[in-house]
Amino acid sequence: MDDDELAGLLKRFGLSEKETDTYLAILEHGESKASTIADAADVSKRYVYSISEELEERGFAEVDDHSVPTLIRPVEPETVIERLTDSVEEIEPELQSRYTTTERSGEQFEVIKSRQTVLKRIETLLSNAETEVTLSLPAEILPRIRSTLEETVDRGVLVLLLLGATEGDQDIASLAGTASTVRTWDALVPTMLTVDGRHGLLAPSQILTTSTSDTRAISLSQDQLVPVLAGSFLANYWPTAEERYVTTPRDLPCSYEGFRNAVFQIALHRATDTRIEASITGSAVGERDLPSSLSGEVVDVRQSLVRPVTSTLPIENAFELEVDGERYTIGGTGAFLEDYEAESVTIRELEE
């Protein structure tokens, strides 16, 4: 270790550049007069007297002002290290008791170069999903992440899975349980993942299919960009792919924080001619005068998550409630065409 590296380490303990130079001079000269230290450190004699007292308080040096002239000597380095270690160990519990973990905010981007890191990131994001996942990736990767997908579905998360570069007819039985609904496409689609509208990953699929690929993946956590990525998935890729598997409707009643998940289940139940009702909490859109909660029969649904498509736009997800003879359209977060922006939805079978 050279002098610059040693000086850099000492500065981490609060020593300024001049203090560091003075302390190193004291170490090198042993017990010395202030004038000797001043010449070696290229500082004034008065400064040596001042800083030596501070170094003594910190346990780095000793000042013998009973002798004439005053002598300054270094404390044994082993003793200095012991004192520093004791101080760090003493302060650590206090720091921990005052530490509050806060989620990082703002834009977060990461470039990923390794195939294995991309796969691990996909599995980690899936494992942490709470409400909704959109995922497109090469069909050959499915066995690698199958168990993680199944666990995600079992937690009640809506999983829209698009498999690209499929060869021939995909075995439908092999797709069961891997997602809420699965679609396939003969072409190699980009690898895209969004989770809960907050976390996303985008990469050329070659990074997963070719061990020698020099392509890169981008991982992002940004509330404004991830929904755009999900919108691209739903508008540009999902409508073109062939629907190969759709799960059965969940038992009722069930509640959802993720609006698309609620719409998906409503569509499944209506396809079985089950009459259902929904209770909604949220807020009115615009200047409409509506209460903070609504309950009524679901009389229509507009969506393109599962066939048959009933929406006019690929990313439209909404349903209509009849409440005391009046009809209200319900949308999710950011709704502006509908009457109501829902925060949570509970659906149950309508009692005749």
C-alpha positions in Angstrom: 0.0 0.0 0.0 1.5 3.4 -1.0 1.2 6.6 1.0 -1.8 7.9 -1.0 -3.8 4.7 -0.3 -2.9 4.9 3.4 -3.8 8.5 3.6 -7.1 7.8 1.9 -7.9 5.1 4.5 -7.1 7.5 7.4 -9.3 10.2 5.9 -12.2 7.7 6.4 -11.7 8.2 10.1 -12.2 11.9 9.9 -8.6 13.1 9.4 -8.1 16.0 7.0 -5.3 16.0 4.5 -3.0 18.1 6.8 -3.9 16.0 9.9 -3.1 12.9 7.9 0.3 14.2 6.9 1.1 15.3 10.4 0.0 11.9 11.9 2.1 10.0 9.3 5.1 12.2 10.2 4.6 11.4 13.9 4.5 7.7 13.1 7.7 7.8 11.0 9.8 9.9 13.5 8.6 8.4 16.7 9.0 10.6 19.8 10.0 14.0 18.4 9.9 17.7 18.9 7.2 19.8 17.3 9.7 21.4 15.0 10.8 18.1 13.7 7.2 17.1 12.9 6.5 20.5 11.4 9.4 20.2 8.9 8.5 16.6 7.9 4.8 17.4 7.4 5.5 20.8 5.8 3.2 22.6 8.3 3.7 25.3 10.9 5.0 24.5 14.4 1.9 26.1 15.9 -0.3 23.8 13.8 1.6 20.7 15.1 0.9 21.7 18.7 -2.8 22.2 17.8 -3.3 19.0 15.8 -1.3 16.9 18.2 -3.8 17.7 21.0 -6.6 16.6 18.7 -4.8 13.4 17.8 -4.3 12.8 21.5 -8.0 13.1 22.1 -8.7 10.6 19.4 -6.1 8.2 20.7 -3.6 8.4 17.8 -0.8 10.2 19.7 0.5 11.3 23.1 1.8 14.8 24.0 4.3 15.2 26.8 4.1 18.9 27.6 5.9 18.4 30.9 9.2 18.1 29.1 11.1 21.0 27.6 10.8 21.1 24.7 7.4 19.4 24.4 7.6 15.9 23.0 5.1 14.2 20.7 5.0 10.4 20.4 2.7 8.0 18.4 0.5 5.5 20.2 1.3 1.9 19.2 -0.7 1.1 16.0 -2.1 -2.0 17.6 -3.6 0.0 20.4 -5.0 2.5 17.9 -6.7 -0.3 15.9 -8.1 -1.8 19.0 -9.6 1.5 20.1 -11.1 2.1 16.6 -12.5 -1.4 16.5 -14.1 -0.9 19.9 -15.6 2.4 18.8 -17.1 0.8 15.7 -18.6 -2.1 17.6 -20.0 0.2 20.2 -21.7 2.5 17.6 -23.1 -0.3 15.4 -26.1 -1.2 17.6 -27.1 2.4 18.0 -26.9 3.0 14.2 -29.0 -0.1 13.6 -31.7 1.0 16.1 -32.0 4.3 14.3 -31.9 2.9 10.8 -35.1 3.0 8.7 -35.2 1.0 5.5 -36.7 3.1 2.7 -37.5 1.9 -0.8 -35.4 3.6 -3.4 -37.5 6.0 -5.5 -37.1 7.6 -8.8 -35.7 6.1 -11.9 -33.7 2.9 -11.5 -32.1 1.2 -14.5 -29.6 -1.6 -14.7 -27.8 -3.1 -17.7 -27.5 -6.9 -17.4 -24.9 -8.7 -19.5 -25.2 -12.3 -18.3 -27.8 -14.9 -19.5 -27.8 -16.5 -16.0 -28.4 -13.1 -14.4 -31.3 -12.4 -16.6 -32.9 -15.7 -15.8 -32.3 -15.2 -12.0 -33.8 -11.7 -12.3 -36.9 -13.0 -14.0 -37.4 -15.6 -11.3 -36.8 -13.1 -8.5 -39.4 -10.7 -10.0 -41.9 -13.4 -10.5 -41.4 -14.6 -6.9 -42.1 -11.1 -5.6 -45.1 -10.4 -7.8 -48.3 -9.5 -5.9 -51.0 -8.7 -8.4 -50.0 -8.9 -12.1 -47.4 -10.2 -14.5 -47.0 -9.9 -18.2 -44.2 -12.0 -19.7 -43.0 -12.9 -23.2 -40.0 -15.1 -23.8 -38.8 -18.0 -26.0 -40.7 -21.2 -25.5 -37.5 -23.2 -24.9 -37.0 -21.2 -21.6 -40.3 -22.3 -20.1 -39.0 -25.4 -18.4 -36.3 -23.3 -16.7 -38.8 -21.0 -14.9 -41.9 -23.3 -14.9 -41.9 -24.0 -11.1 -41.6 -20.3 -10.3 -44.5 -19.4 -12.7 -46.7 -22.1 -11.1 -46.0 -20.7 -7.6 -46.8 -17.2 -8.9 -50.1 -18.4 -10.3 -50.9 -20.3 -7.1 -50.7 -17.0 -5.1 -53.5 -15.6 -7.2 -51.4 -13.4 -9.3 -52.7 -12.7 -12.9 -50.0 -14.1 -15.2 -50.3 -13.4 -19.0 -47.6 -15.5 -20.7 -46.6 -15.3 -24.3 -44.3 -17.9 -25.7 -42.3 -17.1 -28.9 -40.5 -19.3 -31.4 -42.8 -22.3 -30.8 -42.4 -25.3 -33.0 -45.6 -26.8 -34.3 -48.6 -27.3 -32.0 -47.7 -26.6 -28.4 -48.9 -29.4 -26.0 -51.8 -27.7 -24.2 -51.5 -30.1 -21.3 -47.9 -28.9 -20.7 -49.1 -25.3 -20.4 -51.6 -25.9 -17.7 -50.8 -24.1 -14.4 -47.9 -22.1 -15.9 -50.0 -18.9 -16.3 -53.6 -17.6 -16.0 -53.6 -17.7 -19.8 -50.9 -18.6 -22.4 -50.5 -17.5 -26.0 -48.0 -18.7 -28.5 -46.3 -17.2 -31.6 -44.1 -18.8 -34.2 -41.8 -15.8 -34.3 -39.1 -15.1 -31.8 -40.6 -12.3 -29.7 -38.6 -9.9 -27.4 -38.2 -11.0 -23.8 -40.4 -8.6 -21.9 -41.5 -8.8 -18.2 -43.6 -6.4 -16.1 -44.5 -7.0 -12.5 -47.2 -5.0 -10.6 -46.7 -2.0 -12.9 -43.5 -1.2 -11.0 -40.8 -3.5 -12.2 -39.8 -4.5 -15.7 -37.2 -6.2 -17.8 -36.6 -5.9 -21.6 -34.1 -7.8 -23.7 -33.6 -9.3 -27.2 -34.4 -13.0 -26.8 -31.0 -14.0 -28.1 -29.6 -13.3 -24.7 -31.6 -16.3 -23.4 -31.2 -18.6 -26.5 -27.6 -18.1 -27.5 -24.7 -18.6 -25.0 -22.4 -16.5 -27.1 -24.7 -13.5 -27.6 -23.3 -10.1 -26.8 -26.7 -8.5 -26.4 -27.8 -6.8 -23.2 -30.9 -6.7 -21.0 -32.3 -3.7 -19.2 -34.0 -4.0 -15.8 -36.0 -1.0 -14.7 -38.1 0.1 -11.7 -40.0 3.2 -12.7 -43.7 3.8 -12.2 -44.1 5.9 -15.3 -42.2 3.6 -17.7 -43.2 0.0 -16.7 -46.9 0.6 -17.5 -45.8 1.7 -21.0 -43.9 -1.6 -21.4 -47.0 -3.5 -20.3 -49.1 -1.5 -22.7 -46.8 -2.4 -25.6 -47.1 -6.1 -24.6 -50.9 -5.9 -24.6 -51.3 -3.8 -27.7 -48.5 -5.1 -30.1 -47.9 -8.7 -29.2 -50.8 -10.2 -27.2 -53.5 -9.7 -29.8 -51.5 -11.3 -32.6 -50.6 -14.5 -30.7 -52.7 -17.6 -30.6 -54.6 -18.4 -27.4 -53.5 -21.9 -26.2 -54.6 -22.1 -22.6 -56.9 -20.4 -20.2 -57.3 -21.3 -16.5 -60.7 -22.0 -15.0 -62.5 -19.2 -13.0 -61.6 -18.9 -9.3 -64.1 -19.8 -6.7 -66.2 -16.9 -5.5 -66.2 -14.6 -3.6 -62.7 -13.2 -4.3 -61.1 -9.7 -3.9 -58.5 -8.0 -6.0 -56.2 -5.0 -5.7 -55.0 -5.5 -9.3 -57.8 -4.2 -11.5 -56.8 -6.3 -14.6 -56.9 -9.4 -12.5 -60.5 -8.6 -11.5 -61.5 -7.9 -15.1 -60.0 -11.2 -16.2 -62.0 -13.2 -13.6 -65.2 -11.3 -14.4 -64.7 -12.3 -18.1 -64.1 -15.9 -17.2 -67.2 -16.1 -15.0 -69.4 -14.3 -17.5 -68.3 -16.8 -20.2 -69.9 -19.6 -18.0 -73.1 -17.5 -17.9 -72.7 -16.9 -14.2 -74.4 -13.8 -12.9 -72.1 -11.9 -10.7 -72.0 -8.8 -8.6 -69.1 -6.6 -7.7 -68.3 -4.2 -4.8 -65.9 -1.4 -5.7 -63.9 1.1 -3.6 -62.3 4.0 -5.2 -63.3 7.5 -6.5 -65.3 9.1 -9.2 -63.6 10.3 -12.4 -63.7 14.0 -13.1 -66.6 16.0 -11.7 -69.0 13.0 -11.3 -70.8 12.9 -8.0 -70.3 9.3 -6.8 -69.8 7.7 -3.4 -66.5 6.1 -2.4 -67.9 2.7 -2.9 -70.4 1.0 -5.3 -72.1 -2.4 -5.4 -74.2 -3.9 -8.1 -74.6 -6.5 -10.8 -71.9 -6.7 -13.5 -73.8 -6.3 -16.8 -70.9 -5.8 -19.2 -67.2 -6.2 -19.5 -64.7 -4.8 -22.0 -61.3 -6.6 -22.2 -58.8 -8.2 -24.6 -57.0 -10.4 -22.0 -58.9 -13.5 -22.9 -61.0 -14.4 -26.0 -63.6 -13.5 -27.0 -62.3 -9.9 -27.1 -65.0 -7.4 -26.1 -62.9 -4.2 -25.9 -62.6 -1.5 -28.6 -58.9 -0.9 -27.8 -56.3 -3.6 -27.0 -55.4 -2.0 -23.6 -59.0 -1.3 -22.6 -60.1 -3.0 -19.4 -63.4 -2.0 -17.8 -66.7 -3.4 -16.7 -70.2 -2.0 -16.2 -72.2 -2.1 -13.0 -76.0 -1.7 -12.6 -76.8 0.0 -9.3 -80.4 0.8 -8.4 -81.4 1.0 -12.1 -78.4 3.2 -13.0 -75.3 2.0 -15.0 -71.8 3.0 -14.2 -68.6 2.1 -16.1 -65.6 1.1 -13.9 -62.0 1.5 -14.8 -58.7 0.9 -13.1 -55.8 3.2 -12.0 -55.6 6.2 -14.3 -59.2 5.8 -15.7 -60.5 8.8 -17.6 -63.2 7.5 -19.9 -65.0 5.6 -17.3 -67.3 6.9 -14.5 -65.3 5.4 -11.7 -61.6 4.6 -10.9 -61.5 1.5 -8.8 -58.8 0.7 -6.1 -60.2 -2.6 -5.1 -62.8 -5.0 -6.4 -64.6 -7.9 -4.8 -66.7 -10.2 -7.0 -69.3 -12.7 -5.9 -72.0 -14.8 -7.4 -75.3 -12.9 -7.6 -77.9 -14.4 -5.4 -81.1 -15.0 -7.3 
